[in-house]
Amino acid sequence: MHFARRGLLTIAIVTAAWLALIHLARPVAFLLFAIAAFNTLSLPAILVLLGLTSPQNGNVLDVKSNPVFMALLTAWTVSIALCGLFYVAAMLQDWIG
């Protein structure tokens, strides 16, 4: 329950930050969105290549022992969240007027 509350608070804060950034510096907001969208689209190919070069543990590739893979996976997850929350913030901005 505590984890869910912290997650909802994080989502609300990031959405509010996107709204403020859209109001105050629209070009910066769209530049950050473009970077997040580029990461969201390009990182899966890099993750596949890194995963294929990871050491093998039995019949399974051991990607969790590769720190670069785990860091890029985290960056990809954050990029997806930022893109989604930007979409929500833009939709709220449109509804507000």
MIDREN-389823 format. One line per 10 residues: number of its first residue (from 0); for each residue x, y, z of C-alpha. Coordinates in pm, 1 decimal, decimal comma, always signed. Example, Ala and Ser with C-alpha at 12.3 -4.5 7.8 and 13.67 -1.06 7.14 Angstrom:
% residues 2
0 = +1230,0/-450,0/+780,0 ~ +1367,0/-106,0/+714,0 .
This chain:
% residues 97
0 = +0,0/+0,0/+0,0 ~ +283,7/+236,5/+86,8 ~ +453,6/+160,5/-246,2 ~ +133,6/+239,2/-440,4 ~ +92,4/+571,0/-261,0 ~ +451,6/+667,2/-338,4 ~ +402,7/+568,6/-703,4 ~ +86,6/+776,6/-738,0 ~ +260,1/+1072,7/-574,9 ~ +550,7/+1041,0/-819,0 .
10 = +311,7/+1025,6/-1115,3 ~ +126,1/+1334,5/-991,5 ~ +448,5/+1530,1/-937,3 ~ +593,1/+1443,5/-1279,6 ~ +262,7/+1526,3/-1452,1 ~ +248,9/+1860,2/-1268,9 ~ +608,9/+1928,5/-1370,3 ~ +522,9/+1857,1/-1735,6 ~ +222,7/+2092,0/-1711,0 ~ +437,0/+2367,5/-1561,4 .
20 = +705,1/+2315,0/-1824,2 ~ +448,1/+2326,2/-2105,5 ~ +316,5/+2656,5/-1967,2 ~ +652,3/+2817,9/-1894,6 ~ +887,8/+2687,5/-2162,8 ~ +702,1/+2505,1/-2437,2 ~ +1007,8/+2447,4/-2664,3 ~ +1204,0/+2294,5/-2376,1 ~ +911,5/+2065,5/-2290,7 ~ +885,7/+1942,1/-2648,1 .
30 = +1263,2/+1896,7/-2671,9 ~ +1260,5/+1681,1/-2357,0 ~ +967,5/+1484,9/-2497,2 ~ +1153,8/+1431,9/-2825,1 ~ +1459,0/+1300,9/-2638,0 ~ +1242,7/+1066,3/-2429,8 ~ +1060,1/+945,0/-2741,6 ~ +1390,0/+884,2/-2922,9 ~ +1518,0/+681,8/-2626,5 ~ +1193,5/+486,0/-2612,9 .
40 = +1221,5/+392,4/-2979,9 ~ +1596,7/+335,7/-3011,8 ~ +1699,8/+166,7/-2687,4 ~ +1526,1/-169,6/-2752,0 ~ +1762,9/-242,0/-3042,7 ~ +2063,7/-158,5/-2826,6 ~ +1924,2/-370,2/-2542,7 ~ +1886,9/-668,8/-2775,7 ~ +2245,2/-633,7/-2898,2 ~ +2378,1/-599,3/-2543,3 .
50 = +2167,7/-892,2/-2429,6 ~ +2304,6/-1114,3/-2704,2 ~ +2661,4/-1031,9/-2602,4 ~ +2595,3/-1104,9/-2233,4 ~ +2752,8/-1411,4/-2074,3 ~ +2554,3/-1732,0/-2079,6 ~ +2444,9/-1900,0/-1756,3 ~ +2340,4/-2250,2/-1858,4 ~ +2081,7/-2212,4/-2134,6 ~ +1992,7/-1855,2/-2035,0 .
60 = +2170,0/-1528,8/-2113,4 ~ +2270,4/-1362,5/-1786,1 ~ +2177,0/-1000,2/-1856,9 ~ +2139,4/-907,4/-1489,9 ~ +2515,8/-937,2/-1442,0 ~ +2573,6/-674,9/-1714,3 ~ +2558,7/-329,5/-1545,4 ~ +2538,2/-142,8/-1877,2 ~ +2234,6/-347,4/-1978,5 ~ +2061,9/-282,9/-1646,3 .
70 = +2135,9/+92,8/-1660,9 ~ +1999,8/+120,9/-2015,2 ~ +1695,1/-84,5/-1919,5 ~ +1626,3/+160,6/-1637,0 ~ +1673,2/+456,8/-1873,6 ~ +1433,5/+296,9/-2120,9 ~ +1171,1/+245,0/-1849,7 ~ +1203,1/+607,7/-1736,6 ~ +1171,9/+726,8/-2098,6 ~ +850,7/+530,4/-2143,9 .
80 = +709,5/+679,4/-1824,0 ~ +808,1/+1032,7/-1928,4 ~ +645,1/+992,7/-2270,6 ~ +325,0/+860,6/-2118,2 ~ +307,4/+1131,8/-1854,9 ~ +378,8/+1398,8/-2116,7 ~ +80,9/+1268,8/-2313,2 ~ -137,8/+1286,0/-2000,6 ~ -13,8/+1638,4/-1923,8 ~ -78,8/+1753,4/-2281,5 .
90 = -428,2/+1604,5/-2266,4 ~ -495,9/+1783,4/-1936,4 ~ -357,4/+2103,7/-2087,9 ~ -600,7/+2068,0/-2377,7 ~ -894,6/+2009,2/-2143,3 ~ -801,2/+2306,0/-1923,7 ~ -775,7/+2533,8/-2222,1 .
